């Protein structure tokens, strides 16, 4: 399968795919360089801006980013225009749904899926849209460096890798593999798991990284760290995606690659008084202080009736 993956940088989130990949490799690649990498490695993970795939979309994103605008219609147009320009014939779209996700209700998710399918059909793109659980962040890291760390832990089959990120990655990869007409439905997941467990996924990622231009990788987060703790025992019953993203952005992400949030507890976890729920990292004291104040107003965690989360 040929996968010329180009992505935008973050618009309203703490890290876009290109921001995270930039921790590991060069993403500002010329069209000629992209063609060479895709021909050699059958895939790439690059920023779409330098590829000039959709120059009008790039101009719109430049306006949207400082204004914090991320409308669904523009999102669909942005994604599909770049895929069409890249020559993609098949596309898998993941729509996470949850009370604090970008898409909050199933009805809205179904409407968005219908819009993707309608536009994709007009563009003759074989498009599959799946709706997934977006009630909490996937993985532990929020921010470019921390998210890149999570990705490499999964690829390296590290025992400490986030299990939810590994599971979702296998499910999505399995669906993509099933685009191949020679793969029967339901076999994709097993094939994806074998590719990951055998180390072939890591080898391919390393080859793509080397092809794009290896960066000196340092997963050390920002120098300033603020620990958010539970004030009493309880069970984590909710994590506010939007609030966690806001905290990470106030801390400096994605412009400061090492800024962000590192989640230590997820929904369903039992915590004792004083347990660290997550850590906030920042590179600059001013950002650190702003993030700390935001956390003190609303730390984004909900515990069961036995208690509520607090900060120290």
Buried (B, 14 or more C-beta within 10 A) or exposed (E): EEBBBBBBBBBBBBBBBBBBBBBBBBBBBEEEBBBBBBEEBBBBBBBBBBBEBBEEBBEBBEEBBEEEEBEBEBBBBBBBBBBBBBEBEBBBBBBBBBEBBBBBEEEBBBEBBEBBBEBBEEBEBEBBBBBBEBBBBBBBBBBBBBBBBBBBBBBBBEEEBBEBBBBBBBBBBBBBBBBEEEBEEEBBBEBBBEBBEEEEBBEBBBBBBEBBBEBEEEBEBBEBEBBBBBBBBBBBEBBBBBBBBBBBBBBBBBBBBBBBBBBBBBBEBEBEEEBBBBBBBBBBEEBBBBBBEBBEEEBBBBBBEEBBBBBE
